[in-house]
Amino acid sequence: MNPSDREFELDHQLQGVPVPPDLMARLKSIPAGSEADAALDAKLNAVAVPEDLTEKLRQITTTASPVSLPELQPKEISPRHSNRWATALWSAAAAILVAVGIGWGILHQGPADIAQPSVKSTFPDPLLPTHPTNDDQPLVWLGPTSAELRTEQSFSDLTPLPGPDSLAHFGTEWTSPNLSADATKRPPRISSMDEQFPSDLLASTFLMRFQPLGANPLISTQPGRPQMIFPVTSPVSYFPTTKAYDRDFLLRESAQPFVSTQDAGLRTTSLPVSTAEQSYESVAFSEKPWSSELLADARMEQWLAATGRFYVPAQPGQLELRTAAGPAVFARDRVQLLQIGVVAGSADPANRPPAHITFAVTPPADSADILRTWMPVKIALREMIDHLQPHDTITLVVMSEFPYVLLEDVSVDDSEVWFAALDRIQPGEQSNLAEGIRLAAGTAIGKPGFGDIRRPLVVLSDRFPALDTETNRQLRPLVEDATKQHVDFTWVQLEDRHFASLLPAPSSIEGLGHWLVTNSLQDLSHLFDQQIHDAETLVGTNPTIEIKWNEKSVSQYRLIGYLPLGGDFIPASQTQELHAFDSGTVLFEVIMPEEGPNEVAQVNLQWQDPSGKLRKSTQKVSRLQFASSWHASPLSLQAAQLTAQSLSLQRNSYFSRRRGNTMDELESWAEGLNPALKQHASYPRLELLLPPTHL
């Protein structure tokens, strides 16, 4: 956790502590003198002086005759000697007075009804031990309350000094009439806790035991530095605000804690469903895959969304709930795993014309180029074939040194042949982009184009900037001629989308078709679906689920992922979009008693369709849905468990450390996957996370 986030959280907790309304008045009523001076004055005022001491001192200072002593014979003394004797006698008398006063103060302590201030420091020395002692702690009186100030005469800032008349009665004891009269009546306001302070004053145990008074009341409550303002309508509501929720654990460990459903405020969980895949793509397809910097920013919900393609498909144009449950094999016994998925259906219009799609790709240059450019394209092409209609066909052109057509007129029934052909494209081949574009354009033109049959051509390469001026000059007439023959071009430079402003389209293709810069797997999947359907792929926006737990069937649960961003501050304008065939996953670890009702929870889903209309859906979760073993778990649940455990081990998260999980354990469970999962078009998404592929 960042230190700034912890400071903001502690400031937020301290500002919520109530301050007594009369605290300022009580602090102002304390004498302005230091505590040590006040204690010394109280002791000196209580010293009893002999009654005739004042008269003797006055007689010594006012007499003009030399002092006669019984032991000495009087003799004449000069005025100079007389002054010396007077000075010596005055010094001796003063020394005697001070010695008598100090001795009397030691023998007779001050009044016992006045609380003595603690001479120890309020905050312990960090170099000294802070163990409490057995001594009785004195009490500190903070002054009268507001009610007492209204009925009694207020004290002055400083205790008045005795006047000249009172010096004549110096031997009498002088005390403040108001203070001495009420000191025995008022109970102490606060006890000294200097021996009970922990070594870490920011510890949660300290904040819970000693309700702090908040900020210093003598300092302005508006500090001079910027403060993080928590929005009133923040969309981040996916961890409860009840006092029973351990927020300190969440901020310290970056993991959601287990919570009990016995608290009424924790029986309902609401959160937006994430379908983003950025952190998954940055770890798997970047120039430095699996680096610690990228893993530090990885988010579990985005990894689950990227590998959550194993659900039963939804109806076209709809968002539907999917639930699966089974044993949590990476946790202790009796911990179950509940998966809630939100799946988007197809956006394919009804009765659309057929499409003959041509894809042209450059082979990867080396093994590093496979992950950065070829692997996202390969996965997107694998998944696309399942989205074809029976009358659609696709053709694949490899733009190597000598370009060739790898497969032609592949339909939805040829998925196994299509997968095998994609696996044959290996790194190390030379490429010829210009000649590959010529072959791909000629292949697309040769497809039948009568009537309303569409012939889109998608060219994917990371080498468009390598085209020189002469090549662009010769290539442009060919592209213009293909465009006139109703070939719809889409050019994709396989590079990070952040470089789009730095990578303009070459002169040979500028203005001829659609130019795109991206190597995002999610962007490529949406692009391919749009080429097939010839329509927008958006199905719904802002999906939100609400889980109502049955406290009789679930004793504890834990949300996996969905950590707050930026101290619970996210722009309210952020929109979650679900396009065709997208999905989002919410994963819970639950602990259920052996006996209880069949109904475990009720899931409510709401979203907005592309027209802005609010839609809702509800589904219940039963004990009968929980699989009895790992092998009996649904495909989506097996994939979710492997994904969550892979990221937990890579980040060495709290629960993986506590449970003693290892990579060998992950690999062992991965070997027992359902064979149908390995044959799925989206299996390479999950395969990238398994140990043998990246260790």
C-alpha positions as CSV (number, residue, x, y, z in Angstrom):
1,M,0.0,0.0,0.0
2,N,1.2,3.5,-0.8
3,P,2.1,5.7,2.3
4,S,-0.1,8.5,1.0
5,D,-3.2,6.2,0.9
6,R,-2.6,5.2,4.5
7,E,-2.2,8.9,5.6
8,F,-5.5,9.7,3.9
9,E,-7.2,6.8,5.5
10,L,-5.9,7.8,9.0
11,D,-6.9,11.4,8.4
12,H,-10.4,10.2,7.5
13,Q,-10.7,8.1,10.7
14,L,-9.3,10.9,13.0
15,Q,-11.7,13.5,11.5
16,G,-14.6,11.3,12.3
17,V,-13.9,11.2,16.1
18,P,-16.2,13.6,18.0
19,V,-14.6,16.4,20.1
20,P,-16.3,17.6,23.3
21,P,-18.0,21.0,22.7
22,D,-16.6,22.5,25.9
23,L,-13.0,21.4,25.2
24,M,-11.8,24.9,24.1
25,A,-13.2,26.6,27.2
26,R,-11.6,24.0,29.5
27,L,-8.2,24.4,27.8
28,K,-8.4,28.2,28.0
29,S,-9.1,28.0,31.7
30,I,-5.8,26.3,32.5
31,P,-3.2,28.8,33.9
32,A,-0.8,30.1,31.4
33,G,2.2,29.3,33.6
34,S,4.1,26.1,33.1
35,E,3.1,23.1,35.1
36,A,6.4,23.0,37.0
37,D,6.1,26.7,38.1
38,A,2.5,26.1,39.2
39,A,3.5,23.1,41.3
40,L,6.4,25.0,42.9
41,D,4.2,28.0,43.7
42,A,1.7,25.7,45.3
43,K,4.4,24.2,47.5
44,L,5.9,27.5,48.5
45,N,2.5,29.0,49.4
46,A,2.0,26.1,51.8
47,V,5.2,26.7,53.8
48,A,4.5,27.9,57.4
49,V,6.8,30.8,58.4
50,P,7.4,31.8,62.1
51,E,5.2,34.7,63.1
52,D,8.0,37.0,64.4
53,L,10.3,36.4,61.4
54,T,9.0,39.4,59.5
55,E,9.4,41.8,62.5
56,K,12.9,40.6,63.1
57,L,13.9,41.2,59.5
58,R,12.3,44.6,59.5
59,Q,14.1,45.5,62.8
60,I,17.4,44.4,61.2
61,T,17.0,46.6,58.2
62,T,15.6,49.7,60.0
63,T,17.9,49.9,63.1
64,A,20.9,52.2,63.0
65,S,22.7,50.9,66.1
66,P,25.0,48.0,65.8
67,V,23.5,44.6,66.7
68,S,24.6,43.5,70.2
69,L,25.3,39.9,70.7
70,P,25.4,38.2,74.2
71,E,28.7,36.5,73.5
72,L,30.6,39.6,72.3
73,Q,31.5,42.9,74.0
74,P,30.2,46.0,72.2
75,K,32.7,48.2,70.5
76,E,32.7,51.1,68.3
77,I,32.3,50.4,64.6
78,S,32.9,52.7,61.8
79,P,30.0,53.3,59.3
80,R,31.9,51.4,56.6
81,H,32.1,48.3,58.9
82,S,28.4,48.8,59.9
83,N,27.3,48.4,56.3
84,R,29.4,45.3,55.9
85,W,27.7,43.7,58.9
86,A,24.2,44.6,57.7
87,T,24.9,43.0,54.3
88,A,26.2,39.9,55.9
89,L,23.3,39.6,58.3
90,W,20.8,40.1,55.5
91,S,22.4,37.4,53.4
92,A,22.4,35.0,56.3
93,A,18.8,35.7,57.0
94,A,17.8,35.1,53.4
95,A,19.7,31.8,53.3
96,I,18.0,30.7,56.6
97,L,14.6,31.6,55.2
98,V,15.1,29.6,52.0
99,A,16.5,26.6,53.9
100,V,13.6,26.6,56.3
101,G,11.0,26.9,53.5
102,I,12.5,24.0,51.5
103,G,12.7,21.8,54.6
104,W,9.2,22.6,55.7
105,G,7.9,21.9,52.2
106,I,9.6,18.5,52.2
107,L,8.1,17.5,55.6
108,H,4.7,18.8,54.8
109,Q,3.4,18.3,51.3
110,G,0.9,20.6,49.7
111,P,-2.9,20.1,50.0
112,A,-3.9,16.5,49.0
113,D,-7.1,17.6,47.4
114,I,-5.4,19.2,44.4
115,A,-4.4,16.8,41.6
116,Q,-0.7,16.9,40.8
117,P,0.4,17.0,37.2
118,S,2.4,14.2,35.7
119,V,6.0,15.1,35.3
120,K,6.4,12.4,32.6
121,S,6.2,13.2,28.9
122,T,2.8,12.6,27.2
123,F,4.5,10.7,24.4
124,P,7.0,8.0,25.2
125,D,10.6,8.2,24.2
126,P,11.0,5.8,21.2
127,L,14.4,4.8,22.6
128,L,13.0,3.8,26.0
129,P,10.8,0.7,26.7
130,T,7.1,1.5,26.9
131,H,6.0,-1.3,29.3
132,P,3.5,-0.1,31.9
133,T,4.6,0.2,35.6
134,N,2.8,-0.6,38.8
135,D,2.8,3.0,40.1
136,D,-0.5,4.8,40.5
137,Q,-0.9,7.3,37.8
138,P,-1.9,10.8,39.0
139,L,-4.8,12.6,37.5
140,V,-4.7,15.8,35.5
141,W,-7.5,18.3,36.0
142,L,-8.4,20.1,32.7
143,G,-10.5,22.9,34.3
144,P,-14.2,23.4,34.7
145,T,-16.8,22.4,32.2
146,S,-19.0,24.8,30.3
147,A,-21.9,24.3,32.8
148,E,-19.6,25.2,35.7
149,L,-18.3,28.2,33.9
150,R,-21.8,29.6,33.6
151,T,-22.5,29.2,37.3
152,E,-19.1,30.2,38.8
153,Q,-16.8,33.1,38.4
154,S,-14.2,32.3,35.7
155,F,-10.6,32.1,36.6
156,S,-8.0,34.7,35.5
157,D,-5.2,33.6,33.2
158,L,-2.6,34.0,36.1
159,T,-3.0,33.7,39.8
160,P,-2.8,37.2,41.4
161,L,0.2,37.9,43.6
162,P,-0.4,38.9,47.2
163,G,-0.7,42.7,47.8
164,P,1.5,44.8,50.2
165,D,-1.1,44.5,53.0
166,S,-0.9,40.7,53.0
167,L,2.8,40.8,53.6
168,A,2.2,41.8,57.1
169,H,0.5,38.4,57.6
170,F,3.1,36.5,55.6
171,G,2.9,33.6,58.0
172,T,-0.7,32.7,57.2
173,E,-1.4,30.1,54.4
174,W,-2.8,31.7,51.3
175,T,-4.8,29.7,48.7
176,S,-7.3,30.6,45.9
177,P,-10.7,30.6,47.5
178,N,-12.5,29.3,44.4
179,L,-9.9,26.6,43.7
180,S,-9.6,25.3,47.3
181,A,-13.4,25.2,47.8
182,D,-14.2,23.2,44.7
183,A,-11.1,21.0,44.3
184,T,-12.5,18.3,46.5
185,K,-15.9,18.3,44.7
186,R,-14.9,18.0,41.1
187,P,-14.0,14.5,39.8
188,P,-10.9,14.3,37.6
189,R,-11.6,14.8,33.9
190,I,-8.9,12.5,32.4
191,S,-6.3,10.2,33.7
192,S,-2.7,10.1,32.7
193,M,-2.1,7.4,30.1
194,D,1.5,8.0,29.4
195,E,2.5,4.5,30.5
196,Q,-0.2,2.8,28.4
197,F,0.7,4.3,25.0
198,P,1.9,1.7,22.5
199,S,5.1,2.1,20.6
200,D,3.2,2.6,17.3
201,L,0.7,5.5,17.9
202,L,-0.9,4.8,14.5
203,A,-1.8,1.2,15.3
204,S,-5.4,0.3,15.0
205,T,-5.5,-1.1,18.6
206,F,-4.5,2.4,19.8
207,L,-7.2,4.1,17.7
208,M,-9.9,1.7,19.1
209,R,-8.8,1.8,22.8
210,F,-8.1,5.5,23.2
211,Q,-10.6,7.6,21.3
212,P,-8.4,10.4,20.1
213,L,-9.6,14.0,20.3
214,G,-8.8,14.5,16.6
215,A,-6.8,17.5,15.4
216,N,-5.3,20.0,17.8
217,P,-8.2,22.4,18.5
218,L,-5.8,25.3,18.7
219,I,-4.7,24.8,15.1
220,S,-6.9,25.7,12.1
221,T,-9.0,22.7,11.0
222,Q,-8.3,23.6,7.3
223,P,-4.7,22.5,6.6
224,G,-2.7,24.3,3.9
225,R,-2.2,21.3,1.7
226,P,-4.5,19.7,-0.9
227,Q,-6.9,17.1,0.5
228,M,-8.5,14.2,-1.3
229,I,-12.3,14.8,-1.5
230,F,-14.4,11.7,-1.5
231,P,-17.3,12.1,-4.0
232,V,-20.8,11.8,-2.7
233,T,-21.9,9.7,-5.7
234,S,-18.9,7.6,-6.1
235,P,-19.4,4.5,-8.2
236,V,-17.0,2.5,-6.0
237,S,-19.4,0.8,-3.6
238,Y,-18.1,-2.8,-3.8
239,F,-16.9,-3.0,-0.3
240,P,-19.3,-2.4,2.6
241,T,-19.2,0.7,4.9
242,T,-20.3,-1.1,8.0
243,K,-18.1,-1.0,11.1
244,A,-17.7,-4.8,11.1
245,Y,-15.8,-4.7,7.8
246,D,-12.0,-4.8,8.2
247,R,-11.0,-1.9,6.0
248,D,-7.5,-1.8,7.6
249,F,-6.9,-5.3,6.3
250,L,-8.0,-4.3,2.8
251,L,-5.7,-1.4,2.7
252,R,-2.8,-3.2,4.3
253,E,-2.9,-6.5,2.4
254,S,-4.5,-5.3,-0.9
255,A,-7.0,-8.2,-0.6
256,Q,-10.6,-8.4,0.5
257,P,-11.1,-10.0,3.9
258,F,-13.5,-12.6,5.0
259,V,-16.7,-11.1,6.4
260,S,-19.6,-12.5,8.4
261,T,-23.2,-12.4,7.3
262,Q,-24.3,-12.1,10.9
263,D,-23.9,-8.4,10.5
264,A,-27.0,-7.0,8.7
265,G,-24.9,-4.5,6.8
266,L,-22.8,-7.3,5.2
267,R,-25.6,-9.4,3.8
268,T,-25.8,-7.4,0.6
269,T,-22.8,-6.9,-1.8
270,S,-23.1,-4.5,-4.8
271,L,-20.4,-3.9,-7.3
272,P,-20.0,-3.0,-11.0
273,V,-18.9,-5.8,-13.2
274,S,-15.6,-5.2,-15.0
275,T,-15.0,-6.4,-18.5
276,A,-11.6,-4.7,-19.1
277,E,-8.5,-6.7,-19.9
278,Q,-5.7,-4.1,-19.7
279,S,-3.6,-5.6,-16.9
280,Y,-3.9,-9.1,-18.4
281,E,-2.7,-7.9,-21.8
282,S,0.1,-5.8,-20.3
283,V,1.5,-8.7,-18.5
284,A,1.2,-11.3,-21.3
285,F,1.7,-9.2,-24.5
286,S,4.2,-6.5,-23.5
287,E,7.9,-6.1,-24.2
288,K,8.7,-7.1,-20.6
289,P,6.1,-9.8,-19.9
290,W,5.7,-11.0,-16.3
291,S,7.8,-8.2,-14.8
292,S,7.4,-7.1,-11.2
293,E,6.3,-3.6,-12.3
294,L,3.5,-4.9,-14.5
295,L,2.4,-7.5,-11.9
296,A,2.2,-4.7,-9.2
297,D,-0.6,-3.0,-11.2
298,A,-2.4,-6.2,-12.2
299,R,-6.1,-6.4,-11.2
300,M,-7.8,-9.7,-10.6
301,E,-11.1,-8.8,-12.1
302,Q,-9.4,-7.9,-15.4
303,W,-7.6,-11.2,-15.5
304,L,-10.9,-13.0,-14.8
305,A,-12.6,-11.0,-17.6
306,A,-9.8,-12.0,-20.0
307,T,-10.0,-15.7,-19.3
308,G,-13.8,-15.9,-18.7
309,R,-14.7,-17.0,-22.2
310,F,-15.9,-20.5,-21.2
311,Y,-19.5,-19.7,-20.3
312,V,-22.6,-20.9,-22.1
313,P,-23.3,-18.2,-24.8
314,A,-26.1,-15.7,-24.2
315,Q,-28.9,-14.8,-26.5
316,P,-28.2,-12.2,-29.2
317,G,-28.4,-8.7,-28.0
318,Q,-28.8,-9.7,-24.3
319,L,-26.8,-9.7,-21.1
320,E,-27.3,-12.9,-19.1
321,L,-26.2,-14.2,-15.7
322,R,-24.2,-17.3,-15.3
323,T,-23.4,-19.0,-12.0
324,A,-21.1,-21.9,-11.1
325,A,-19.9,-23.3,-7.8
326,G,-17.6,-25.9,-6.5
327,P,-14.7,-26.6,-4.0
328,A,-11.9,-24.0,-3.6
329,V,-9.0,-26.4,-4.2
330,F,-6.4,-23.9,-3.3
331,A,-8.0,-23.1,0.1
332,R,-8.6,-25.1,3.2
333,D,-11.4,-27.6,3.7
334,R,-15.0,-26.4,3.7
335,V,-14.2,-23.4,1.6
336,Q,-16.3,-23.2,-1.6
337,L,-16.0,-21.1,-4.7
338,L,-18.9,-19.2,-6.1
339,Q,-18.6,-17.7,-9.6
340,I,-21.0,-15.2,-11.0
341,G,-20.6,-14.3,-14.7
342,V,-22.2,-11.7,-16.9
343,V,-22.2,-12.7,-20.5
344,A,-23.0,-10.6,-23.6
345,G,-24.7,-12.2,-26.6
346,S,-24.0,-11.6,-30.3
347,A,-24.7,-8.3,-32.0
348,D,-25.1,-9.9,-35.4
349,P,-28.1,-8.4,-37.2
350,A,-30.8,-10.8,-38.4
351,N,-30.9,-11.7,-42.1
352,R,-27.6,-9.9,-42.9
353,P,-25.8,-10.7,-46.2
354,P,-22.9,-13.2,-46.2
355,A,-19.3,-12.0,-45.9
356,H,-16.1,-13.4,-47.5
357,I,-13.4,-12.0,-45.1
358,T,-9.7,-12.1,-46.0
359,F,-7.0,-11.8,-43.3
360,A,-3.4,-11.0,-44.2
361,V,-0.8,-11.3,-41.5
362,T,3.0,-11.1,-41.3
363,P,4.8,-13.9,-39.5
364,P,6.6,-13.0,-36.2
365,A,10.2,-12.2,-36.5
366,D,11.4,-13.9,-33.3
367,S,10.1,-15.4,-30.0
368,A,9.8,-12.0,-28.4
369,D,7.7,-10.8,-31.3
370,I,5.3,-13.7,-30.9
371,L,4.0,-12.5,-27.5
372,R,3.9,-8.8,-28.5
373,T,2.3,-9.0,-32.0
374,W,1.4,-12.5,-33.1
375,M,-0.2,-14.1,-30.0
376,P,-3.1,-11.5,-29.7
377,V,-3.8,-11.9,-33.4
378,K,-3.7,-15.7,-33.1
379,I,-6.2,-15.8,-30.2
380,A,-8.6,-13.3,-31.8
381,L,-8.6,-15.3,-35.0
382,R,-9.2,-18.6,-33.1
383,E,-12.2,-17.2,-31.3
384,M,-13.6,-15.4,-34.4
385,I,-14.4,-18.6,-36.3
386,D,-17.0,-19.6,-33.7
387,H,-18.8,-16.3,-34.4
388,L,-19.4,-17.0,-38.1
389,Q,-22.7,-17.7,-39.6
390,P,-23.1,-20.8,-41.8
391,H,-22.9,-18.8,-45.0
392,D,-19.7,-16.8,-44.0
393,T,-16.2,-17.8,-45.1
394,I,-12.7,-16.6,-44.3
395,T,-9.3,-16.7,-46.1
396,L,-5.9,-16.4,-44.5
397,V,-2.8,-14.9,-46.4
398,V,0.7,-15.1,-44.9
399,M,2.8,-12.1,-46.0
400,S,6.2,-13.9,-45.8
401,E,9.1,-13.3,-48.1
402,F,7.1,-15.2,-50.7
403,P,3.4,-14.6,-49.7
404,Y,1.0,-17.4,-49.9
405,V,-2.6,-18.3,-49.1
406,L,-2.6,-20.6,-46.1
407,L,-6.3,-21.5,-46.0
408,E,-9.2,-20.4,-48.2
409,D,-12.9,-20.4,-47.8
410,V,-13.0,-21.8,-44.2
411,S,-16.4,-22.0,-42.6
412,V,-17.6,-22.3,-39.1
413,D,-17.5,-26.1,-39.4
414,D,-13.7,-26.1,-40.0
415,S,-12.6,-25.0,-36.6
416,E,-10.0,-27.8,-36.1
417,V,-8.4,-27.2,-39.5
418,W,-8.3,-23.5,-38.7
419,F,-6.6,-24.0,-35.4
420,A,-4.0,-26.3,-36.9
421,A,-3.2,-23.8,-39.7
422,L,-2.6,-20.9,-37.1
423,D,-0.3,-23.2,-35.2
424,R,1.9,-23.7,-38.3
425,I,2.8,-20.0,-38.5
426,Q,6.2,-20.0,-36.7
427,P,8.8,-17.2,-36.1
428,G,11.9,-16.7,-38.1
429,E,10.3,-16.2,-41.6
430,Q,11.2,-13.2,-43.6
431,S,8.3,-10.9,-44.6
432,N,7.4,-8.9,-47.7
433,L,4.6,-6.5,-46.7
434,A,4.1,-4.8,-50.1
435,E,3.9,-8.1,-52.0
436,G,1.7,-9.5,-49.4
437,I,-0.8,-6.6,-49.7
438,R,-0.8,-7.2,-53.5
439,L,-1.6,-10.9,-53.1
440,A,-4.3,-10.3,-50.4
441,A,-6.0,-7.6,-52.5
442,G,-6.0,-9.9,-55.6
443,T,-7.4,-12.8,-53.4
444,A,-10.2,-10.5,-52.1
445,I,-11.1,-9.3,-55.6
446,G,-11.4,-12.8,-56.8
447,K,-14.1,-13.7,-54.4
448,P,-17.7,-13.5,-55.8
449,G,-19.0,-10.0,-55.2
450,F,-22.4,-10.0,-56.8
451,G,-25.4,-8.7,-55.0
452,D,-24.9,-7.5,-51.5
453,I,-22.1,-9.9,-50.6
454,R,-19.4,-8.1,-48.6
455,R,-15.6,-8.6,-49.2
456,P,-13.7,-7.0,-46.3
457,L,-9.9,-7.3,-46.2
458,V,-8.0,-6.9,-42.9
459,V,-4.2,-6.4,-43.1
460,L,-2.3,-6.9,-39.8
461,S,1.4,-6.1,-39.5
462,D,3.9,-4.3,-37.3
463,R,6.0,-3.2,-40.3
464,F,3.9,-0.4,-42.0
465,P,6.5,2.3,-41.1
466,A,9.2,0.2,-43.0
467,L,7.5,1.0,-46.4
468,D,9.7,3.4,-48.2
469,T,8.6,6.2,-50.5
470,E,9.1,4.3,-53.8
471,T,7.1,1.3,-52.5
472,N,4.3,3.5,-51.3
473,R,4.2,5.2,-54.8
474,Q,3.9,1.9,-56.6
475,L,1.4,0.4,-54.1
476,R,-1.2,3.2,-54.0
477,P,-2.7,2.6,-57.5
478,L,-3.2,-1.1,-56.6
479,V,-5.1,-0.2,-53.4
480,E,-7.2,2.4,-55.2
481,D,-8.2,-0.1,-57.8
482,A,-9.2,-2.7,-55.2
483,T,-11.2,-0.1,-53.4
484,K,-13.1,0.7,-56.5
485,Q,-14.0,-3.0,-56.8
486,H,-15.8,-2.9,-53.4
487,V,-13.0,-4.3,-51.3
488,D,-13.2,-2.8,-47.8
489,F,-9.7,-2.3,-46.4
490,T,-8.8,-2.2,-42.7
491,W,-5.2,-1.6,-41.8
492,V,-3.9,-2.6,-38.3
493,Q,-0.4,-1.5,-37.1
494,L,0.3,-4.0,-34.3
495,E,1.7,-1.6,-31.7
496,D,0.6,-0.2,-28.4
497,R,-2.4,2.1,-28.9
498,H,-0.7,4.9,-27.1
499,F,1.6,5.3,-30.1
500,A,-1.3,6.0,-32.4
501,S,-0.5,9.7,-32.7
502,L,3.1,8.9,-33.6
503,L,2.4,6.3,-36.3
504,P,0.4,7.9,-39.2
505,A,-0.8,5.8,-42.0
506,P,1.6,5.4,-45.0
507,S,1.0,7.5,-48.0
508,S,0.0,4.4,-50.1
509,I,-3.0,3.7,-47.9
510,E,-3.9,7.1,-46.5
511,G,-7.6,7.8,-47.0
512,L,-8.2,4.3,-48.4
513,G,-9.9,2.3,-45.6
514,H,-9.8,2.4,-41.9
515,W,-6.4,2.8,-40.1
516,L,-5.9,1.5,-36.6
517,V,-2.9,1.2,-34.2
518,T,-3.4,-1.4,-31.5
519,N,-2.1,-4.8,-30.3
520,S,-4.9,-5.2,-27.7
521,L,-6.6,-8.6,-27.8
522,Q,-9.9,-7.1,-26.8
523,D,-9.7,-4.4,-29.5
524,L,-8.8,-7.0,-32.1
525,S,-11.7,-9.2,-31.0
526,H,-14.2,-6.3,-31.3
527,L,-12.7,-5.4,-34.7
528,F,-13.1,-8.9,-36.1
529,D,-16.7,-9.2,-34.9
530,Q,-17.5,-5.8,-36.5
531,Q,-16.1,-7.0,-39.8
532,I,-18.2,-10.1,-39.7
533,H,-21.5,-8.5,-38.6
534,D,-21.0,-5.1,-40.3
535,A,-22.6,-3.5,-37.3
536,E,-21.7,-2.0,-33.9
537,T,-20.9,-4.6,-31.4
538,L,-22.0,-2.8,-28.2
539,V,-24.6,-4.8,-26.3
540,G,-24.9,-3.1,-22.9
541,T,-23.3,-0.6,-20.6
542,N,-22.6,-0.2,-16.8
543,P,-23.5,-3.8,-15.7
544,T,-24.0,-3.9,-11.9
545,I,-24.8,-6.9,-9.8
546,E,-26.2,-7.1,-6.3
547,I,-25.8,-10.3,-4.2
548,K,-28.2,-10.8,-1.3
549,W,-26.7,-13.5,1.0
550,N,-28.8,-15.9,3.0
551,E,-27.3,-15.7,6.5
552,K,-28.6,-19.2,7.3
553,S,-26.7,-20.8,4.5
554,V,-23.5,-18.7,4.4
555,S,-21.5,-17.9,7.5
556,Q,-18.6,-16.1,5.8
557,Y,-17.7,-14.9,2.3
558,R,-14.8,-13.1,0.6
559,L,-14.7,-11.1,-2.6
560,I,-11.7,-11.9,-4.8
561,G,-10.3,-8.9,-6.6
562,Y,-12.2,-5.6,-7.2
563,L,-9.9,-3.5,-5.0
564,P,-10.6,0.3,-4.7
565,L,-8.6,2.5,-7.0
566,G,-7.0,5.7,-5.8
567,G,-8.4,5.7,-2.3
568,D,-12.0,5.1,-3.4
569,F,-11.9,7.9,-6.0
570,I,-12.9,7.1,-9.6
571,P,-14.3,9.6,-12.1
572,A,-18.1,9.2,-12.2
573,S,-18.0,9.4,-16.0
574,Q,-16.2,6.1,-16.4
575,T,-18.4,3.7,-18.4
576,Q,-18.2,-0.1,-18.4
577,E,-19.1,-1.5,-21.9
578,L,-20.0,-5.0,-22.9
579,H,-19.5,-5.8,-26.5
580,A,-20.5,-8.9,-28.4
581,F,-19.2,-12.1,-26.7
582,D,-17.6,-10.1,-23.8
583,S,-17.9,-11.3,-20.2
584,G,-17.2,-10.2,-16.7
585,T,-16.6,-12.5,-13.7
586,V,-17.1,-12.0,-10.0
587,L,-15.6,-14.6,-7.7
588,F,-16.4,-15.3,-4.1
589,E,-14.9,-17.7,-1.5
590,V,-17.8,-18.8,0.8
591,I,-17.9,-20.9,4.0
592,M,-21.2,-22.6,4.5
593,P,-22.5,-24.6,7.5
594,E,-23.2,-28.3,7.0
595,E,-26.9,-27.7,7.6
596,G,-28.9,-24.9,6.2
597,P,-31.5,-23.9,3.5
598,N,-30.9,-24.8,-0.1
599,E,-31.0,-21.1,-1.2
600,V,-27.5,-19.6,-0.8
601,A,-27.9,-16.2,-2.4
602,Q,-29.9,-14.2,-4.9
603,V,-28.2,-12.3,-7.7
604,N,-29.7,-9.2,-9.3
605,L,-28.3,-7.8,-12.5
606,Q,-29.1,-4.5,-14.1
607,W,-27.6,-2.7,-17.1
608,Q,-28.5,-0.3,-19.9
609,D,-29.0,-1.4,-23.5
610,P,-27.5,0.7,-26.3
611,S,-30.6,2.9,-26.4
612,G,-30.2,3.8,-22.7
613,K,-33.1,1.7,-21.4
614,L,-32.6,0.1,-18.0
615,R,-32.7,-3.7,-18.0
616,K,-32.9,-6.2,-15.1
617,S,-32.3,-9.9,-14.5
618,T,-32.5,-12.1,-11.4
619,Q,-31.0,-15.5,-10.6
620,K,-30.9,-17.6,-7.4
621,V,-27.9,-19.7,-6.3
622,S,-28.7,-23.1,-4.6
623,R,-26.6,-25.6,-2.7
624,L,-27.4,-28.1,-5.5
625,Q,-25.2,-26.0,-7.9
626,F,-22.0,-26.7,-5.9
627,A,-19.9,-29.4,-7.6
628,S,-18.6,-32.2,-5.4
629,S,-15.0,-32.2,-6.8
630,W,-12.5,-30.3,-9.0
631,H,-13.2,-32.7,-12.0
632,A,-16.9,-32.1,-11.7
633,S,-16.6,-28.3,-11.7
634,P,-17.8,-26.4,-14.8
635,L,-15.3,-25.2,-17.4
636,S,-15.7,-21.6,-16.4
637,L,-15.0,-22.3,-12.7
638,Q,-11.9,-24.3,-13.4
639,A,-10.5,-21.5,-15.6
640,A,-11.4,-18.9,-12.9
641,Q,-9.6,-20.9,-10.2
642,L,-6.4,-21.2,-12.2
643,T,-6.5,-17.6,-13.2
644,A,-7.0,-16.3,-9.6
645,Q,-4.3,-18.6,-8.2
646,S,-1.8,-17.7,-10.9
647,L,-2.0,-14.0,-10.1
648,S,-2.0,-14.6,-6.3
649,L,1.2,-16.6,-6.5
650,Q,2.9,-14.2,-8.8
651,R,2.1,-11.3,-6.4
652,N,2.7,-13.4,-3.3
653,S,-0.6,-12.3,-1.8
654,Y,-1.8,-12.7,1.7
655,F,-4.0,-15.8,1.3
656,S,-1.5,-17.6,-0.9
657,R,1.2,-17.1,1.7
658,R,-1.0,-18.2,4.6
659,R,-2.2,-21.3,2.8
660,G,1.3,-22.3,1.6
661,N,0.4,-22.5,-2.1
662,T,3.1,-23.2,-4.7
663,M,3.6,-23.2,-8.4
664,D,3.9,-26.9,-8.4
665,E,0.5,-27.2,-6.8
666,L,-0.9,-24.9,-9.5
667,E,0.7,-27.1,-12.2
668,S,-0.7,-30.2,-10.6
669,W,-4.3,-29.0,-10.7
670,A,-3.8,-27.7,-14.3
671,E,-2.8,-31.2,-15.5
672,G,-6.3,-32.4,-14.3
673,L,-8.2,-29.9,-16.5
674,N,-11.3,-31.0,-18.3
675,P,-10.2,-32.0,-21.8
676,A,-13.1,-29.9,-23.3
677,L,-11.4,-26.9,-21.8
678,K,-8.2,-27.5,-23.8
679,Q,-10.1,-27.9,-27.0
680,H,-11.9,-24.6,-26.6
681,A,-11.0,-21.7,-28.9
682,S,-10.1,-19.5,-25.9
683,Y,-7.8,-21.9,-24.2
684,P,-4.6,-20.0,-25.2
685,R,-5.8,-17.1,-23.0
686,L,-5.6,-19.4,-20.0
687,E,-2.5,-21.3,-21.2
688,L,-0.4,-18.2,-21.0
689,L,-0.9,-18.1,-17.2
690,L,0.1,-21.7,-16.5
691,P,3.6,-22.3,-15.1
692,P,5.3,-24.2,-18.0
693,T,4.7,-21.3,-20.4
694,H,6.4,-18.5,-18.6
695,L,8.8,-19.9,-16.0
